[in-house]
Amino acid sequence: MCTSIVEIARAEGMAKRGDDWFPLTQAVVAYDHARHAPLGDVITLDFLNSKLDAGARAGIELTLETARELRAALDRAIAAAEFEEAEVRGKGRTMGGAAPSFVRAA
């Protein structure tokens, strides 16, 4: 049964297909049957440019656990980047006076 769980977000960045890079316009996050991975239902991430041909797409299928781990890694990286940006812009320590603690897991 299809879940009909789909979220679409504006995306600004680049993705690669073959040897060529293309600009992104959208990111689509969905939960549905795997199309390629030998798994049941998966979180799919599609990064695309809706103004280009259908090949302007980078897609992945992840287990829910992998998606959770990716979300946590993104949260840590975003927090570190925001801290770094605050330091670079001279705003000082914006997170309670101490640098956030970051642990990188493989």
SULSUL-V747985 format. One record per residue. N is the residue number from 1. RES is the residue in one small letter. PHI is phi in whole degrees, 0 to 359 (NA if undefined). BURIAL is + if it has 16 or more other C-alpha atoms within 10 Angstrom, else -. D_FIRST is the distance of its C-alpha to the first C-alpha in whole Angstrom. Layout:
n=N res=RES phi=PHI burial=BURIAL d_first=D_FIRST
n=N res=RES phi=PHI burial=BURIAL d_first=D_FIRST
This chain:
n=1 res=m phi=NA burial=- d_first=0
n=2 res=c phi=285 burial=- d_first=4
n=3 res=t phi=271 burial=- d_first=6
n=4 res=s phi=62 burial=- d_first=9
n=5 res=i phi=269 burial=- d_first=12
n=6 res=v phi=217 burial=- d_first=14
n=7 res=e phi=235 burial=- d_first=18
n=8 res=i phi=238 burial=- d_first=21
n=9 res=a phi=230 burial=- d_first=24
n=10 res=r phi=296 burial=- d_first=28
n=11 res=a phi=228 burial=- d_first=29
n=12 res=e phi=232 burial=- d_first=32
n=13 res=g phi=165 burial=- d_first=33
n=14 res=m phi=226 burial=- d_first=33
n=15 res=a phi=226 burial=+ d_first=31
n=16 res=k phi=243 burial=- d_first=32
n=17 res=r phi=229 burial=- d_first=31
n=18 res=g phi=62 burial=- d_first=33
n=19 res=d phi=262 burial=- d_first=37
n=20 res=d phi=251 burial=- d_first=36
n=21 res=w phi=260 burial=- d_first=35
n=22 res=f phi=221 burial=- d_first=34
n=23 res=p phi=285 burial=+ d_first=33
n=24 res=l phi=266 burial=+ d_first=30
n=25 res=t phi=236 burial=+ d_first=29
n=26 res=q phi=216 burial=+ d_first=26
n=27 res=a phi=234 burial=+ d_first=23
n=28 res=v phi=243 burial=+ d_first=20
n=29 res=v phi=244 burial=+ d_first=18
n=30 res=a phi=218 burial=+ d_first=14
n=31 res=y phi=235 burial=+ d_first=11
n=32 res=d phi=196 burial=+ d_first=8
n=33 res=h phi=298 burial=+ d_first=8
n=34 res=a phi=294 burial=+ d_first=12
n=35 res=r phi=261 burial=- d_first=14
n=36 res=h phi=235 burial=- d_first=17
n=37 res=a phi=290 burial=- d_first=17
n=38 res=p phi=282 burial=- d_first=17
n=39 res=l phi=228 burial=- d_first=15
n=40 res=g phi=281 burial=- d_first=11
n=41 res=d phi=282 burial=+ d_first=10
n=42 res=v phi=219 burial=+ d_first=13
n=43 res=i phi=275 burial=+ d_first=15
n=44 res=t phi=250 burial=+ d_first=16
n=45 res=l phi=240 burial=+ d_first=19
n=46 res=d phi=238 burial=+ d_first=21
n=47 res=f phi=251 burial=+ d_first=24
n=48 res=l phi=212 burial=+ d_first=26
n=49 res=n phi=239 burial=+ d_first=28
n=50 res=s phi=291 burial=- d_first=27
n=51 res=k phi=268 burial=- d_first=31
n=52 res=l phi=252 burial=- d_first=31
n=53 res=d phi=294 burial=- d_first=29
n=54 res=a phi=299 burial=- d_first=26
n=55 res=g phi=285 burial=- d_first=27
n=56 res=a phi=278 burial=+ d_first=28
n=57 res=r phi=210 burial=+ d_first=25
n=58 res=a phi=235 burial=+ d_first=25
n=59 res=g phi=236 burial=- d_first=21
n=60 res=i phi=220 burial=- d_first=20
n=61 res=e phi=237 burial=+ d_first=17
n=62 res=l phi=232 burial=+ d_first=18
n=63 res=t phi=293 burial=+ d_first=17
n=64 res=l phi=300 burial=- d_first=17
n=65 res=e phi=297 burial=- d_first=21
n=66 res=t phi=296 burial=- d_first=22
n=67 res=a phi=298 burial=+ d_first=21
n=68 res=r phi=297 burial=- d_first=23
n=69 res=e phi=295 burial=- d_first=26
n=70 res=l phi=296 burial=- d_first=26
n=71 res=r phi=301 burial=- d_first=26
n=72 res=a phi=296 burial=- d_first=29
n=73 res=a phi=296 burial=+ d_first=31
n=74 res=l phi=298 burial=- d_first=30
n=75 res=d phi=301 burial=- d_first=31
n=76 res=r phi=294 burial=+ d_first=34
n=77 res=a phi=295 burial=- d_first=35
n=78 res=i phi=295 burial=- d_first=35
n=79 res=a phi=299 burial=+ d_first=37
n=80 res=a phi=294 burial=+ d_first=40
n=81 res=a phi=294 burial=- d_first=40
n=82 res=e phi=296 burial=- d_first=40
n=83 res=f phi=297 burial=+ d_first=43
n=84 res=e phi=299 burial=+ d_first=45
n=85 res=e phi=299 burial=- d_first=45
n=86 res=a phi=296 burial=- d_first=46
n=87 res=e phi=295 burial=- d_first=49
n=88 res=v phi=296 burial=- d_first=49
n=89 res=r phi=276 burial=- d_first=50
n=90 res=g phi=75 burial=- d_first=52
n=91 res=k phi=275 burial=- d_first=51
n=92 res=g phi=72 burial=- d_first=51
n=93 res=r phi=279 burial=- d_first=49
n=94 res=t phi=267 burial=- d_first=47
n=95 res=m phi=246 burial=- d_first=45
n=96 res=g phi=76 burial=- d_first=47
n=97 res=g phi=88 burial=- d_first=50
n=98 res=a phi=234 burial=- d_first=48
n=99 res=a phi=292 burial=- d_first=46
n=100 res=p phi=295 burial=- d_first=43
n=101 res=s phi=270 burial=- d_first=42
n=102 res=f phi=236 burial=- d_first=40
n=103 res=v phi=241 burial=- d_first=39
n=104 res=r phi=263 burial=- d_first=37
n=105 res=a phi=254 burial=- d_first=35
n=106 res=a phi=275 burial=- d_first=34
